[in-house]
């Protein structure tokens, strides 16, 4: 007789436990156990429980390779789901085998778990294990499918139990939101059919809804969401900001109109990856030395500053020609501006010229800091309006959320749980499909919040993203090279660059350690067909097979794999944090980030007043809607996992466990350095503090 001690851990989130009966079979290289019911006197598999059992076998089972869990009806109790963290088995000689699960068993079903040692297909020699990984992938590929979201954008998850929200029937009264009278805020239908394993935990769901409701109700009670009027005074806008106002918000509300803060936002705002060094003034933006010389300082000229590398350009050409829509019965307007900036002797980046169109002409004056106060402020506000689309649509939604979802879905479909890359990447996919599903239901559906708050409406917003995806280059996703390409590698005061490079370096070293442990040579990379399928699927479903993107269709060497995986992890974590976390602080003061404009771009100087300025900004209703969205999406609901914190134990070998610990130490040092630096800054830059970065995109 051989005695096996079995430990089963149930998840700790509310409602993770089950009343169903759980049985188990242990499979070893020398045979398998009988199916044994795991049953104690009293309650088994309660939320957070770690239950121990004993399994007696007639013979030694050899090295353990698989455990099979069976979930079946218990007595008269109705079926309820169970979240299994892991199974551990201690064999007679004292060795402990770990079987990670970290997934739900929903119905009466069987879950087959492999022992945790990371293995590529080449590492598996036993037919039963090769068959296991094939069967796992077959089942996942049967379950998770790709679906076209918008032609030209990355495809997304389409699973059998999921269906997009049905169109609401206006003739049928129904409860369509949780605040009576307020239009749909969250369409529950969109996400409740998601696979349990993709859904927010109970804790996170509760925190998400709790955050949104009071603010929406407050707006409703004060009559703000029904007001289509212009704001009467600028300072009134501040009153709608919910909750405690942060240091950064207060700073933005006070300094938003200043040129130095306008320039600062290109470096350390929420869209810090757009600015490029300008070495030649483009023909479409005919700025002359006479125009800008007064703003460059004594003893220099435009050409000299260009040659010194002190001139920078923000070009919003990607937004050109997208038609605007009507909001609240009023026509909205749009533009694709150009903004020239100068890095001066005082160490500030300042705007020196703005043109509100890509086509120069008599009706398209070049605005200068010497123009009237309201002309110059409105020109800068048009640039901030363009920033809204480049940030929310391109840098945030497309370049992090949608691309990360494609990384995630390809991972689920192409890599089995025992694969080292699955173990490495799965923490960085947590809840991404869930938050994107909410986004599609609330922000990107017909009649949704985007359609009701943006000059470009839904189709224009999507058009901006489609254009951006068609221009994405793989080489630009390698962060250190991107700063060089944009010519901003030595621009002082660029804290985003300093922090992102520090985090990138820590991630790249971590990835290098893990990859070189599992892939001893280039041939191991090239010969890993599961890995190659994952890469090919991303190329096909995310980049839509566009060869000019430079995205690889296969990886041949260890360095290529390290580069690729670092890009994936960085995109799913720090890159998102940089554009997501500060959303509310930088945008709640609406004039700093307007989502719509109600007058055409100014065509002549000297006509703008405070009144025309306020009449151009979004009306009260639009301001409230966009603030609701940003309020909800800017803060991570509970159930957070900071970068480098991996409570789910997928790796059991000593080397990767050590690498995880080293990563955490490096990230802690970066966090310390950032906090020390921020003590001396008027506006702290903390969006890339590793302690505040999430492992994955989950909001
Ligand atoms: Fe986000």
Boltz pocket constraint, residues with backbone or C-beta under 6 A from the ligand:
constraints:
  - pocket:
      binder: B
      contacts: [[A, 396], [A, 401], [A, 576], [A, 580], [A, 633], [A, 697], [A, 699]]
      max_distance: 6.0
